[in-house]
């Protein structure tokens, strides 16, 4: 069955190859992520029309990439593959493996190149890579992506921020031309700080992405994140979580709403997730806080 959250071409290729999508999420603006499980199959890609960045999570040592009669062998946990939108490849998967995929459109990549690196998007092309070692990407997946609940609206801002970090890393290290990030200094102008605070206070119950906030200021998501941290003293996703917890405290103190209703009102998809975040931030559970 097709999942609308994953690029259709890739989903069809992997589905036909017997792979199983363990979870996926559409982040908007030409970005989506998926976690796949596969074993003892073959797959073939023919100009999928979007870029794919992969990180092996488990297994992969026996995976073979076959191109024009040339075979490469050597996946392993932590290894990466980068497949540009116009590539062609065939893969043999003789044993079990698990992978993380980041899918991104050419337009998203070009937009990031222009806004972050101030480079003509027409100059940007990505290298075709298989089984490379990338400690930064490996750490980002393990520490910042896998622990998140991809279906949780409260985690969307953190997940979209990490996706942008991946794109910047890919552009800087795997583009055919040399790219350097201009220095970002200073915080947001005071009036923009006010706009951000007002927006978050009004929409704290929604699934807010980093692009949603950046668009309010006219800056790229990369520059916005750095300037936000300078102004607020913390990353956007932590500030949003703080606002949600404070709003939850107000509801717990003054109303008859159930814990489930409070959780949903503050952007959490379940009472369990809300309780865990609340206790982490406040030191007590929501039920205990209501009794204080």
ABEGO torsion letter per residue (X at the ends): XBBAABBAAAAAAAAAAGBBBABBBBAEGGBBBBBBBBBGBBBBBBGAGBBBBBBBABEGAABBBBBGGBBBBGBBBGBBBBBBAABBBBBBBABBBBBBBBBBBAAAAAAAAAAAAGBBAAABBBBBBBGBBBAAAAAAAAAAAAABBAABAAAAAAAAAAAAAAAAAAAAAABABBBBBBBBBEBBBAAAAAAAAAAAAAAAABBBBAAAAAAAAGBBAAAAAAAAAAAAGBBAAAAAAAAAAAAAAAAAAABABBAAAAAAAAGBABAAAAAAAAAAAAGBBAAAAAAX
